[in-house]
């Protein structure tokens, strides 16, 4: 199974919203780190982490214009 490294939302890649594994983000005035992505049937779920607690934060539905980048190890 391939690990998702980055999800970009938007019609234009350079102007889209980027969610990157390990990225620090602000949610409700608190800092969290993007912990993982989960590819389910109709969406990609984003999980965030703070103080070793991991919670589901956001779902991006596959009907949106998305670009998915996978972690490649050669």
N, CA, C, O and CB atoms as a CASP TS submission, in Angstrom:
PFRMAT TS
TARGET T0000
AUTHOR 0000-0000-0000
METHOD Language model
MODEL 1
PARENT N/A
ATOM      1  N   UNK     1       0.845  -1.179   0.000  1.00  0.00           N
ATOM      2  CA  UNK     1       0.000   0.000   0.000  1.00  0.00           C
ATOM      3  C   UNK     1       0.894   1.248   0.000  1.00  0.00           C
ATOM      4  O   UNK     1       1.875   1.319   0.740  1.00  0.00           O
ATOM      5  CB  UNK     1      -0.963  -0.005   1.228  1.00  0.00           C
ATOM      6  N   UNK     2       0.546   2.215  -0.829  1.00  0.00           N
ATOM      7  CA  UNK     2       1.318   3.449  -0.924  1.00  0.00           C
ATOM      8  C   UNK     2       0.871   4.457   0.126  1.00  0.00           C
ATOM      9  O   UNK     2      -0.323   4.651   0.352  1.00  0.00           O
ATOM     10  CB  UNK     2       1.187   4.053  -2.321  1.00  0.00           C
ATOM     11  N   UNK     3       1.841   5.089   0.759  1.00  0.00           N
ATOM     12  CA  UNK     3       1.566   6.115   1.750  1.00  0.00           C
ATOM     13  C   UNK     3       1.378   7.454   1.042  1.00  0.00           C
ATOM     14  O   UNK     3       2.204   7.853   0.222  1.00  0.00           O
ATOM     15  CB  UNK     3       2.707   6.197   2.797  1.00  0.00           C
ATOM     16  N   UNK     4       0.285   8.143   1.367  1.00  0.00           N
ATOM     17  CA  UNK     4       0.030   9.454   0.790  1.00  0.00           C
ATOM     18  C   UNK     4       0.930  10.470   1.486  1.00  0.00           C
ATOM     19  O   UNK     4       0.981  10.524   2.715  1.00  0.00           O
ATOM     20  CB  UNK     4      -1.473   9.847   0.925  1.00  0.00           C
ATOM     21  N   UNK     5       1.634  11.271   0.698  1.00  0.00           N
ATOM     22  CA  UNK     5       2.545  12.285   1.217  1.00  0.00           C
ATOM     23  C   UNK     5       1.918  13.668   1.204  1.00  0.00           C
ATOM     24  O   UNK     5       2.171  14.478   2.095  1.00  0.00           O
ATOM     25  CB  UNK     5       3.827  12.294   0.416  1.00  0.00           C
ATOM     26  N   UNK     6       1.086  13.945   0.175  1.00  0.00           N
ATOM     27  CA  UNK     6       0.492  15.268   0.031  1.00  0.00           C
ATOM     28  C   UNK     6      -0.821  15.159  -0.723  1.00  0.00           C
ATOM     29  O   UNK     6      -0.947  14.382  -1.670  1.00  0.00           O
ATOM     30  CB  UNK     6       1.456  16.230  -0.693  1.00  0.00           C
ATOM     31  N   UNK     7      -1.807  15.956  -0.286  1.00  0.00           N
ATOM     32  CA  UNK     7      -3.063  16.111  -1.008  1.00  0.00           C
ATOM     33  C   UNK     7      -3.219  17.597  -1.312  1.00  0.00           C
ATOM     34  O   UNK     7      -3.095  18.441  -0.425  1.00  0.00           O
ATOM     35  CB  UNK     7      -4.290  15.552  -0.181  1.00  0.00           C
ATOM     36  N   UNK     8      -3.492  17.904  -2.580  1.00  0.00           N
ATOM     37  CA  UNK     8      -3.728  19.275  -2.993  1.00  0.00           C
ATOM     38  C   UNK     8      -5.159  19.388  -3.499  1.00  0.00           C
ATOM     39  O   UNK     8      -5.605  18.583  -4.316  1.00  0.00           O
ATOM     40  CB  UNK     8      -2.712  19.718  -4.081  1.00  0.00           C
ATOM     41  N   UNK     9      -5.876  20.402  -3.002  1.00  0.00           N
ATOM     42  CA  UNK     9      -7.257  20.637  -3.397  1.00  0.00           C
ATOM     43  C   UNK     9      -7.303  21.890  -4.254  1.00  0.00           C
ATOM     44  O   UNK     9      -6.827  22.947  -3.840  1.00  0.00           O
ATOM     45  CB  UNK     9      -8.188  20.773  -2.157  1.00  0.00           C
ATOM     46  N   UNK    10      -7.874  21.776  -5.444  1.00  0.00           N
ATOM     47  CA  UNK    10      -8.022  22.940  -6.312  1.00  0.00           C
ATOM     48  C   UNK    10      -7.796  22.600  -7.767  1.00  0.00           C
ATOM     49  O   UNK    10      -7.132  21.615  -8.092  1.00  0.00           O
ATOM     50  CB  UNK    10      -7.070  24.025  -5.894  1.00  0.00           C
ATOM     51  N   UNK    11      -8.348  23.416  -8.637  1.00  0.00           N
ATOM     52  CA  UNK    11      -8.210  23.207 -10.076  1.00  0.00           C
ATOM     53  C   UNK    11      -6.799  23.478 -10.569  1.00  0.00           C
ATOM     54  O   UNK    11      -6.345  22.844 -11.522  1.00  0.00           O
ATOM     55  CB  UNK    11      -9.182  24.085 -10.821  1.00  0.00           C
ATOM     56  N   UNK    12      -6.096  24.415  -9.931  1.00  0.00           N
ATOM     57  CA  UNK    12      -4.721  24.738 -10.300  1.00  0.00           C
ATOM     58  C   UNK    12      -3.801  24.323  -9.163  1.00  0.00           C
ATOM     59  O   UNK    12      -3.939  24.795  -8.034  1.00  0.00           O
ATOM     60  CB  UNK    12      -4.562  26.255 -10.619  1.00  0.00           C
ATOM     61  N   UNK    13      -2.868  23.444  -9.468  1.00  0.00           N
ATOM     62  CA  UNK    13      -2.002  22.878  -8.438  1.00  0.00           C
ATOM     63  C   UNK    13      -1.259  23.948  -7.649  1.00  0.00           C
ATOM     64  O   UNK    13      -1.195  23.877  -6.422  1.00  0.00           O
ATOM     65  CB  UNK    13      -1.008  21.930  -9.065  1.00  0.00           C
ATOM     66  N   UNK    14      -0.703  24.928  -8.330  1.00  0.00           N
ATOM     67  CA  UNK    14       0.105  25.936  -7.639  1.00  0.00           C
ATOM     68  C   UNK    14      -0.722  26.869  -6.770  1.00  0.00           C
ATOM     69  O   UNK    14      -0.186  27.480  -5.844  1.00  0.00           O
ATOM     70  CB  UNK    14       0.877  26.746  -8.643  1.00  0.00           C
ATOM     71  N   UNK    15      -2.007  26.993  -7.044  1.00  0.00           N
ATOM     72  CA  UNK    15      -2.872  27.872  -6.254  1.00  0.00           C
ATOM     73  C   UNK    15      -3.762  27.096  -5.291  1.00  0.00           C
ATOM     74  O   UNK    15      -4.563  27.693  -4.572  1.00  0.00           O
ATOM     75  CB  UNK    15      -3.733  28.714  -7.172  1.00  0.00           C
ATOM     76  N   UNK    16      -3.629  25.778  -5.270  1.00  0.00           N
ATOM     77  CA  UNK    16      -4.492  24.947  -4.442  1.00  0.00           C
ATOM     78  C   UNK    16      -4.095  24.953  -2.973  1.00  0.00           C
ATOM     79  O   UNK    16      -3.055  25.496  -2.599  1.00  0.00           O
ATOM     80  CB  UNK    16      -4.482  23.541  -4.955  1.00  0.00           C
ATOM     81  N   UNK    17      -4.928  24.350  -2.157  1.00  0.00           N
ATOM     82  CA  UNK    17      -4.661  24.177  -0.725  1.00  0.00           C
ATOM     83  C   UNK    17      -3.920  22.862  -0.551  1.00  0.00           C
ATOM     84  O   UNK    17      -4.414  21.810  -0.955  1.00  0.00           O
ATOM     85  CB  UNK    17      -5.989  24.200   0.124  1.00  0.00           C
ATOM     86  N   UNK    18      -2.727  22.919   0.053  1.00  0.00           N
ATOM     87  CA  UNK    18      -1.865  21.750   0.192  1.00  0.00           C
ATOM     88  C   UNK    18      -1.920  21.229   1.628  1.00  0.00           C
ATOM     89  O   UNK    18      -1.801  21.996   2.583  1.00  0.00           O
ATOM     90  CB  UNK    18      -0.410  22.092  -0.207  1.00  0.00           C
ATOM     91  N   UNK    19      -2.101  19.932   1.763  1.00  0.00           N
ATOM     92  CA  UNK    19      -2.032  19.244   3.051  1.00  0.00           C
ATOM     93  C   UNK    19      -0.889  18.246   2.942  1.00  0.00           C
ATOM     94  O   UNK    19      -0.943  17.319   2.133  1.00  0.00           O
ATOM     95  CB  UNK    19      -3.403  18.532   3.423  1.00  0.00           C
ATOM     96  N   UNK    20       0.156  18.435   3.764  1.00  0.00           N
ATOM     97  CA  UNK    20       1.382  17.656   3.653  1.00  0.00           C
ATOM     98  C   UNK    20       1.603  16.878   4.951  1.00  0.00           C
ATOM     99  O   UNK    20       1.465  17.426   6.045  1.00  0.00           O
ATOM    100  CB  UNK    20       2.598  18.576   3.343  1.00  0.00           C
ATOM    101  N   UNK    21       1.946  15.606   4.817  1.00  0.00           N
ATOM    102  CA  UNK    21       2.221  14.758   5.969  1.00  0.00           C
ATOM    103  C   UNK    21       3.307  15.391   6.826  1.00  0.00           C
ATOM    104  O   UNK    21       4.377  15.725   6.319  1.00  0.00           O
ATOM    105  CB  UNK    21       2.638  13.343   5.522  1.00  0.00           C
ATOM    106  N   UNK    22       3.045  15.560   8.119  1.00  0.00           N
ATOM    107  CA  UNK    22       4.003  16.167   9.039  1.00  0.00           C
ATOM    108  C   UNK    22       3.907  17.677   9.131  1.00  0.00           C
ATOM    109  O   UNK    22       4.575  18.285   9.968  1.00  0.00           O
ATOM    110  CB  UNK    22       5.375  15.798   8.636  1.00  0.00           C
ATOM    111  N   UNK    23       3.089  18.298   8.287  1.00  0.00           N
ATOM    112  CA  UNK    23       2.931  19.752   8.279  1.00  0.00           C
ATOM    113  C   UNK    23       2.263  20.227   9.571  1.00  0.00           C
ATOM    114  O   UNK    23       1.328  19.593  10.061  1.00  0.00           O
ATOM    115  CB  UNK    23       2.104  20.199   7.053  1.00  0.00           C
ATOM    116  N   UNK    24       2.742  21.334  10.116  1.00  0.00           N
ATOM    117  CA  UNK    24       2.119  21.954  11.284  1.00  0.00           C
ATOM    118  C   UNK    24       1.025  22.898  10.795  1.00  0.00           C
ATOM    119  O   UNK    24       1.260  23.724   9.913  1.00  0.00           O
ATOM    120  CB  UNK    24       3.175  22.717  12.159  1.00  0.00           C
ATOM    121  N   UNK    25      -0.163  22.774  11.366  1.00  0.00           N
ATOM    122  CA  UNK    25      -1.301  23.598  10.975  1.00  0.00           C
ATOM    123  C   UNK    25      -1.959  24.175  12.220  1.00  0.00           C
ATOM    124  O   UNK    25      -1.802  23.643  13.319  1.00  0.00           O
ATOM    125  CB  UNK    25      -2.321  22.779  10.146  1.00  0.00           C
ATOM    126  N   UNK    26      -2.689  25.256  12.041  1.00  0.00           N
ATOM    127  CA  UNK    26      -3.449  25.845  13.139  1.00  0.00           C
ATOM    128  C   UNK    26      -4.915  25.465  12.995  1.00  0.00           C
ATOM    129  O   UNK    26      -5.527  25.682  11.949  1.00  0.00           O
ATOM    130  CB  UNK    26      -3.282  27.388  13.167  1.00  0.00           C
ATOM    131  N   UNK    27      -5.467  24.896  14.055  1.00  0.00           N
ATOM    132  CA  UNK    27      -6.878  24.518  14.101  1.00  0.00           C
ATOM    133  C   UNK    27      -7.446  25.087  15.391  1.00  0.00           C
ATOM    134  O   UNK    27      -7.014  24.711  16.481  1.00  0.00           O
ATOM    135  CB  UNK    27      -7.074  22.950  14.023  1.00  0.00           C
ATOM    136  N   UNK    28      -8.403  25.983  15.275  1.00  0.00           N
ATOM    137  CA  UNK    28      -9.031  26.605  16.445  1.00  0.00           C
ATOM    138  C   UNK    28      -7.981  27.179  17.402  1.00  0.00           C
ATOM    139  O   UNK    28      -8.021  26.932  18.607  1.00  0.00           O
ATOM    140  CB  UNK    28      -9.912  25.582  17.183  1.00  0.00           C
ATOM    141  N   UNK    29      -7.047  27.944  16.847  1.00  0.00           N
ATOM    142  CA  UNK    29      -5.994  28.628  17.606  1.00  0.00           C
ATOM    143  C   UNK    29      -5.054  27.699  18.357  1.00  0.00           C
ATOM    144  O   UNK    29      -4.461  28.095  19.360  1.00  0.00           O
ATOM    145  CB  UNK    29      -6.614  29.565  18.577  1.00  0.00           C
ATOM    146  N   UNK    30      -4.912  26.471  17.884  1.00  0.00           N
ATOM    147  CA  UNK    30      -3.956  25.538  18.473  1.00  0.00           C
ATOM    148  C   UNK    30      -3.147  24.903  17.340  1.00  0.00           C
ATOM    149  O   UNK    30      -3.652  24.727  16.231  1.00  0.00           O
ATOM    150  CB  UNK    30      -4.684  24.441  19.334  1.00  0.00           C
ATOM    151  N   UNK    31      -1.889  24.560  17.626  1.00  0.00           N
ATOM    152  CA  UNK    31      -1.039  23.942  16.613  1.00  0.00           C
ATOM    153  C   UNK    31      -1.166  22.427  16.653  1.00  0.00           C
ATOM    154  O   UNK    31      -1.088  21.805  17.713  1.00  0.00           O
ATOM    155  CB  UNK    31       0.421  24.356  16.812  1.00  0.00           C
ATOM    156  N   UNK    32      -1.360  21.855  15.487  1.00  0.00           N
ATOM    157  CA  UNK    32      -1.430  20.409  15.313  1.00  0.00           C
ATOM    158  C   UNK    32      -0.503  20.017  14.184  1.00  0.00           C
ATOM    159  O   UNK    32      -0.067  20.862  13.402  1.00  0.00           O
ATOM    160  CB  UNK    32      -2.882  19.940  15.027  1.00  0.00           C
ATOM    161  N   UNK    33      -0.205  18.738  14.101  1.00  0.00           N
ATOM    162  CA  UNK    33       0.613  18.201  13.027  1.00  0.00           C
ATOM    163  C   UNK    33      -0.241  17.218  12.237  1.00  0.00           C
ATOM    164  O   UNK    33      -0.983  16.427  12.820  1.00  0.00           O
ATOM    165  CB  UNK    33       1.908  17.516  13.580  1.00  0.00           C
ATOM    166  N   UNK    34      -0.137  17.266  10.905  1.00  0.00           N
ATOM    167  CA  UNK    34      -0.858  16.276  10.098  1.00  0.00           C
ATOM    168  C   UNK    34      -0.180  14.933  10.309  1.00  0.00           C
ATOM    169  O   UNK    34       0.988  14.748   9.969  1.00  0.00           O
ATOM    170  CB  UNK    34      -0.881  16.671   8.571  1.00  0.00           C
ATOM    171  N   UNK    35      -0.930  14.005  10.875  1.00  0.00           N
ATOM    172  CA  UNK    35      -0.418  12.695  11.264  1.00  0.00           C
ATOM    173  C   UNK    35      -0.495  11.678  10.133  1.00  0.00           C
ATOM    174  O   UNK    35       0.462  10.944   9.891  1.00  0.00           O
ATOM    175  CB  UNK    35      -1.179  12.180  12.459  1.00  0.00           C
ATOM    176  N   UNK    36      -1.642  11.631   9.434  1.00  0.00           N
ATOM    177  CA  UNK    36      -1.816  10.631   8.386  1.00  0.00           C
ATOM    178  C   UNK    36      -3.019  10.953   7.517  1.00  0.00           C
ATOM    179  O   UNK    36      -3.855  11.793   7.851  1.00  0.00           O
ATOM    180  CB  UNK    36      -1.968   9.243   8.995  1.00  0.00           C
ATOM    181  N   UNK    37      -3.076  10.255   6.388  1.00  0.00           N
ATOM    182  CA  UNK    37      -4.202  10.324   5.463  1.00  0.00           C
ATOM    183  C   UNK    37      -4.758   8.921   5.314  1.00  0.00           C
ATOM    184  O   UNK    37      -4.005   7.947   5.320  1.00  0.00           O
ATOM    185  CB  UNK    37      -3.779  10.919   4.076  1.00  0.00           C
ATOM    186  N   UNK    38      -6.076   8.813   5.181  1.00  0.00           N
ATOM    187  CA  UNK    38      -6.714   7.518   4.964  1.00  0.00           C
ATOM    188  C   UNK    38      -7.566   7.611   3.710  1.00  0.00           C
ATOM    189  O   UNK    38      -8.411   8.497   3.583  1.00  0.00           O
ATOM    190  CB  UNK    38      -7.574   7.090   6.196  1.00  0.00           C
ATOM    191  N   UNK    39      -7.337   6.693   2.791  1.00  0.00           N
ATOM    192  CA  UNK    39      -8.079   6.641   1.541  1.00  0.00           C
ATOM    193  C   UNK    39      -9.268   5.696   1.735  1.00  0.00           C
ATOM    194  O   UNK    39      -9.090   4.480   1.803  1.00  0.00           O
ATOM    195  CB  UNK    39      -7.163   6.173   0.354  1.00  0.00           C
ATOM    196  N   UNK    40     -10.475   6.253   1.823  1.00  0.00           N
ATOM    197  CA  UNK    40     -11.668   5.416   1.941  1.00  0.00           C
ATOM    198  C   UNK    40     -12.421   5.426   0.616  1.00  0.00           C
ATOM    199  O   UNK    40     -11.933   5.988  -0.365  1.00  0.00           O
ATOM    200  CB  UNK    40     -12.584   5.907   3.100  1.00  0.00           C
ATOM    201  N   UNK    41     -13.589   4.820   0.574  1.00  0.00           N
ATOM    202  CA  UNK    41     -14.319   4.649  -0.686  1.00  0.00           C
ATOM    203  C   UNK    41     -14.598   5.952  -1.421  1.00  0.00           C
ATOM    204  O   UNK    41     -14.344   6.048  -2.621  1.00  0.00           O
ATOM    205  CB  UNK    41     -15.613   3.955  -0.422  1.00  0.00           C
ATOM    206  N   UNK    42     -15.113   6.948  -0.725  1.00  0.00           N
ATOM    207  CA  UNK    42     -15.530   8.177  -1.415  1.00  0.00           C
ATOM    208  C   UNK    42     -14.792   9.428  -0.957  1.00  0.00           C
ATOM    209  O   UNK    42     -15.107  10.530  -1.407  1.00  0.00           O
ATOM    210  CB  UNK    42     -16.996   8.384  -1.223  1.00  0.00           C
ATOM    211  N   UNK    43     -13.803   9.270  -0.058  1.00  0.00           N
ATOM    212  CA  UNK    43     -13.094  10.459   0.417  1.00  0.00           C
ATOM    213  C   UNK    43     -11.706  10.099   0.936  1.00  0.00           C
ATOM    214  O   UNK    43     -11.366   8.930   1.116  1.00  0.00           O
ATOM    215  CB  UNK    43     -13.901  11.159   1.517  1.00  0.00           C
ATOM    216  N   UNK    44     -10.923  11.143   1.167  1.00  0.00           N
ATOM    217  CA  UNK    44      -9.647  11.030   1.854  1.00  0.00           C
ATOM    218  C   UNK    44      -9.824  11.704   3.209  1.00  0.00           C
ATOM    219  O   UNK    44     -10.227  12.865   3.278  1.00  0.00           O
ATOM    220  CB  UNK    44      -8.467  11.680   1.022  1.00  0.00           C
ATOM    221  N   UNK    45      -9.525  10.984   4.283  1.00  0.00           N
ATOM    222  CA  UNK    45      -9.631  11.531   5.631  1.00  0.00           C
ATOM    223  C   UNK    45      -8.259  12.013   6.087  1.00  0.00           C
ATOM    224  O   UNK    45      -7.240  11.367   5.840  1.00  0.00           O
ATOM    225  CB  UNK    45     -10.199  10.476   6.617  1.00  0.00           C
ATOM    226  N   UNK    46      -8.257  13.167   6.760  1.00  0.00           N
ATOM    227  CA  UNK    46      -7.016  13.730   7.292  1.00  0.00           C
ATOM    228  C   UNK    46      -7.061  13.628   8.813  1.00  0.00           C
ATOM    229  O   UNK    46      -8.018  14.070   9.449  1.00  0.00           O
ATOM    230  CB  UNK    46      -6.817  15.218   6.830  1.00  0.00           C
ATOM    231  N   UNK    47      -6.006  13.037   9.389  1.00  0.00           N
ATOM    232  CA  UNK    47      -5.897  12.889  10.835  1.00  0.00           C
ATOM    233  C   UNK    47      -4.792  13.813  11.334  1.00  0.00           C
ATOM    234  O   UNK    47      -3.725  13.909  10.727  1.00  0.00           O
ATOM    235  CB  UNK    47      -5.612  11.406  11.232  1.00  0.00           C
ATOM    236  N   UNK    48      -5.064  14.495  12.457  1.00  0.00           N
ATOM    237  CA  UNK    48      -4.089  15.411  13.044  1.00  0.00           C
ATOM    238  C   UNK    48      -3.702  14.918  14.434  1.00  0.00           C
ATOM    239  O   UNK    48      -4.421  14.135  15.055  1.00  0.00           O
ATOM    240  CB  UNK    48      -4.654  16.854  13.113  1.00  0.00           C
ATOM    241  N   UNK    49      -2.546  15.393  14.910  1.00  0.00           N
ATOM    242  CA  UNK    49      -2.001  14.924  16.187  1.00  0.00           C
ATOM    243  C   UNK    49      -1.528  16.099  17.026  1.00  0.00           C
ATOM    244  O   UNK    49      -0.957  17.063  16.517  1.00  0.00           O
ATOM    245  CB  UNK    49      -0.842  13.938  15.957  1.00  0.00           C
ATOM    246  N   UNK    50      -1.782  15.995  18.327  1.00  0.00           N
ATOM    247  CA  UNK    50      -1.231  16.930  19.306  1.00  0.00           C
ATOM    248  C   UNK    50      -1.098  16.182  20.621  1.00  0.00           C
ATOM    249  O   UNK    50      -2.043  15.539  21.079  1.00  0.00           O
ATOM    250  CB  UNK    50      -2.134  18.210  19.464  1.00  0.00           C
ATOM    251  N   UNK    51       0.079  16.268  21.225  1.00  0.00           N
ATOM    252  CA  UNK    51       0.355  15.589  22.504  1.00  0.00           C
ATOM    253  C   UNK    51       0.016  14.105  22.450  1.00  0.00           C
ATOM    254  O   UNK    51      -0.594  13.565  23.373  1.00  0.00           O
ATOM    255  CB  UNK    51      -0.433  16.250  23.633  1.00  0.00           C
ATOM    256  N   UNK    52       0.414  13.448  21.361  1.00  0.00           N
ATOM    257  CA  UNK    52       0.222  12.010  21.142  1.00  0.00           C
ATOM    258  C   UNK    52      -1.232  11.582  20.984  1.00  0.00           C
ATOM    259  O   UNK    52      -1.525  10.387  20.982  1.00  0.00           O
ATOM    260  CB  UNK    52       0.820  11.256  22.274  1.00  0.00           C
ATOM    261  N   UNK    53      -2.146  12.540  20.852  1.00  0.00           N
ATOM    262  CA  UNK    53      -3.549  12.225  20.601  1.00  0.00           C
ATOM    263  C   UNK    53      -3.833  12.467  19.120  1.00  0.00           C
ATOM    264  O   UNK    53      -3.578  13.554  18.602  1.00  0.00           O
ATOM    265  CB  UNK    53      -4.501  13.085  21.509  1.00  0.00           C
ATOM    266  N   UNK    54      -4.362  11.446  18.441  1.00  0.00           N
ATOM    267  CA  UNK    54      -4.651  11.527  17.014  1.00  0.00           C
ATOM    268  C   UNK    54      -6.162  11.548  16.833  1.00  0.00           C
ATOM    269  O   UNK    54      -6.877  10.701  17.368  1.00  0.00           O
ATOM    270  CB  UNK    54      -4.007  10.336  16.234  1.00  0.00           C
ATOM    271  N   UNK    55      -6.641  12.540  16.060  1.00  0.00           N
ATOM    272  CA  UNK    55      -8.080  12.666  15.803  1.00  0.00           C
ATOM    273  C   UNK    55      -8.318  12.924  14.319  1.00  0.00           C
ATOM    274  O   UNK    55      -7.480  13.502  13.626  1.00  0.00           O
ATOM    275  CB  UNK    55      -8.698  13.808  16.658  1.00  0.00           C
ATOM    276  N   UNK    56      -9.486  12.478  13.849  1.00  0.00           N
ATOM    277  CA  UNK    56      -9.892  12.765  12.476  1.00  0.00           C
ATOM    278  C   UNK    56     -10.301  14.223  12.412  1.00  0.00           C
ATOM    279  O   UNK    56     -11.120  14.680  13.209  1.00  0.00           O
ATOM    280  CB  UNK    56     -11.056  11.829  12.006  1.00  0.00           C
ATOM    281  N   UNK    57      -9.725  14.961  11.454  1.00  0.00           N
ATOM    282  CA  UNK    57      -9.954  16.392  11.361  1.00  0.00           C
ATOM    283  C   UNK    57     -10.848  16.761  10.186  1.00  0.00           C
ATOM    284  O   UNK    57     -11.766  17.569  10.330  1.00  0.00           O
ATOM    285  CB  UNK    57      -8.641  17.115  11.248  1.00  0.00           C
ATOM    286  N   UNK    58     -10.587  16.179   9.037  1.00  0.00           N
ATOM    287  CA  UNK    58     -11.256  16.645   7.830  1.00  0.00           C
ATOM    288  C   UNK    58     -11.389  15.508   6.837  1.00  0.00           C
ATOM    289  O   UNK    58     -10.530  14.629   6.766  1.00  0.00           O
ATOM    290  CB  UNK    58     -10.495  17.817   7.203  1.00  0.00           C
ATOM    291  N   UNK    59     -12.483  15.529   6.061  1.00  0.00           N
ATOM    292  CA  UNK    59     -12.672  14.601   4.953  1.00  0.00           C
ATOM    293  C   UNK    59     -12.726  15.397   3.664  1.00  0.00           C
ATOM    294  O   UNK    59     -13.447  16.391   3.569  1.00  0.00           O
ATOM    295  CB  UNK    59     -13.961  13.751   5.139  1.00  0.00           C
ATOM    296  N   UNK    60     -11.969  14.964   2.676  1.00  0.00           N
ATOM    297  CA  UNK    60     -11.962  15.588   1.358  1.00  0.00           C
ATOM    298  C   UNK    60     -12.602  14.595   0.392  1.00  0.00           C
ATOM    299  O   UNK    60     -12.052  13.524   0.135  1.00  0.00           O
ATOM    300  CB  UNK    60     -10.498  15.983   0.903  1.00  0.00           C
ATOM    301  N   UNK    61     -13.753  14.955  -0.135  1.00  0.00           N
ATOM    302  CA  UNK    61     -14.492  14.030  -0.990  1.00  0.00           C
ATOM    303  C   UNK    61     -13.861  13.961  -2.372  1.00  0.00           C
ATOM    304  O   UNK    61     -13.377  14.964  -2.896  1.00  0.00           O
ATOM    305  CB  UNK    61     -15.962  14.451  -1.099  1.00  0.00           C
ATOM    306  N   UNK    62     -13.870  12.776  -2.952  1.00  0.00           N
ATOM    307  CA  UNK    62     -13.210  12.528  -4.224  1.00  0.00           C
ATOM    308  C   UNK    62     -13.872  13.242  -5.395  1.00  0.00           C
ATOM    309  O   UNK    62     -13.333  13.240  -6.501  1.00  0.00           O
ATOM    310  CB  UNK    62     -13.176  11.060  -4.492  1.00  0.00           C
ATOM    311  N   UNK    63     -15.020  13.847  -5.171  1.00  0.00           N
ATOM    312  CA  UNK    63     -15.652  14.641  -6.225  1.00  0.00           C
ATOM    313  C   UNK    63     -14.972  16.010  -6.370  1.00  0.00           C
ATOM    314  O   UNK    63     -15.195  16.705  -7.361  1.00  0.00           O
ATOM    315  CB  UNK    63     -17.153  14.824  -5.926  1.00  0.00           C
ATOM    316  N   UNK    64     -14.149  16.398  -5.396  1.00  0.00           N
ATOM    317  CA  UNK    64     -13.383  17.658  -5.466  1.00  0.00           C
ATOM    318  C   UNK    64     -12.214  17.487  -6.438  1.00  0.00           C
ATOM    319  O   UNK    64     -11.773  16.363  -6.680  1.00  0.00           O
ATOM    320  CB  UNK    64     -12.859  18.079  -4.047  1.00  0.00           C
ATOM    321  N   UNK    65     -11.712  18.583  -6.995  1.00  0.00           N
ATOM    322  CA  UNK    65     -10.499  18.473  -7.811  1.00  0.00           C
ATOM    323  C   UNK    65      -9.296  18.261  -6.883  1.00  0.00           C
ATOM    324  O   UNK    65      -8.877  19.186  -6.187  1.00  0.00           O
ATOM    325  CB  UNK    65     -10.300  19.752  -8.703  1.00  0.00           C
ATOM    326  N   UNK    66      -8.748  17.054  -6.877  1.00  0.00           N
ATOM    327  CA  UNK    66      -7.658  16.690  -5.968  1.00  0.00           C
ATOM    328  C   UNK    66      -6.442  16.202  -6.750  1.00  0.00           C
ATOM    329  O   UNK    66      -6.567  15.590  -7.811  1.00  0.00           O
ATOM    330  CB  UNK    66      -8.121  15.607  -4.975  1.00  0.00           C
ATOM    331  N   UNK    67      -5.259  16.489  -6.198  1.00  0.00           N
ATOM    332  CA  UNK    67      -4.022  15.890  -6.670  1.00  0.00           C
ATOM    333  C   UNK    67      -3.434  15.122  -5.491  1.00  0.00           C
ATOM    334  O   UNK    67      -3.267  15.680  -4.407  1.00  0.00           O
ATOM    335  CB  UNK    67      -3.014  16.978  -7.228  1.00  0.00           C
ATOM    336  N   UNK    68      -3.123  13.856  -5.695  1.00  0.00           N
ATOM    337  CA  UNK    68      -2.592  13.012  -4.631  1.00  0.00           C
ATOM    338  C   UNK    68      -1.138  12.688  -4.962  1.00  0.00           C
ATOM    339  O   UNK    68      -0.831  12.228  -6.062  1.00  0.00           O
ATOM    340  CB  UNK    68      -3.440  11.704  -4.463  1.00  0.00           C
ATOM    341  N   UNK    69      -0.244  12.931  -4.002  1.00  0.00           N
ATOM    342  CA  UNK    69       1.165  12.561  -4.152  1.00  0.00           C
ATOM    343  C   UNK    69       1.482  11.457  -3.153  1.00  0.00           C
ATOM    344  O   UNK    69       1.119  11.543  -1.979  1.00  0.00           O
ATOM    345  CB  UNK    69       2.107  13.796  -3.940  1.00  0.00           C
ATOM    346  N   UNK    70       2.154  10.432  -3.624  1.00  0.00           N
ATOM    347  CA  UNK    70       2.508   9.301  -2.781  1.00  0.00           C
ATOM    348  C   UNK    70       3.974   9.364  -2.409  1.00  0.00           C
ATOM    349  O   UNK    70       4.789   9.917  -3.148  1.00  0.00           O
ATOM    350  CB  UNK    70       2.192   7.980  -3.482  1.00  0.00           C
ATOM    351  N   UNK    71       4.311   8.789  -1.248  1.00  0.00           N
ATOM    352  CA  UNK    71       5.689   8.705  -0.803  1.00  0.00           C
ATOM    353  C   UNK    71       6.382   7.625  -1.623  1.00  0.00           C
ATOM    354  O   UNK    71       5.933   6.479  -1.654  1.00  0.00           O
ATOM    355  CB  UNK    71       5.777   8.403   0.728  1.00  0.00           C
ATOM    356  N   UNK    72       7.469   7.989  -2.283  1.00  0.00           N
ATOM    357  CA  UNK    72       8.185   7.043  -3.146  1.00  0.00           C
ATOM    358  C   UNK    72       9.544   6.765  -2.531  1.00  0.00           C
ATOM    359  O   UNK    72      10.299   7.689  -2.227  1.00  0.00           O
ATOM    360  CB  UNK    72       8.334   7.595  -4.602  1.00  0.00           C
ATOM    361  N   UNK    73       9.848   5.509  -2.353  1.00  0.00           N
ATOM    362  CA  UNK    73      11.133   5.100  -1.786  1.00  0.00           C
ATOM    363  C   UNK    73      11.841   4.222  -2.818  1.00  0.00           C
ATOM    364  O   UNK    73      11.406   3.106  -3.100  1.00  0.00           O
ATOM    365  CB  UNK    73      10.944   4.337  -0.418  1.00  0.00           C
ATOM    366  N   UNK    74      12.941   4.742  -3.377  1.00  0.00           N
ATOM    367  CA  UNK    74      13.697   3.986  -4.382  1.00  0.00           C
ATOM    368  C   UNK    74      14.825   3.229  -3.744  1.00  0.00           C
ATOM    369  O   UNK    74      15.570   2.535  -4.435  1.00  0.00           O
ATOM    370  CB  UNK    74      14.241   4.906  -5.460  1.00  0.00           C
TER
END
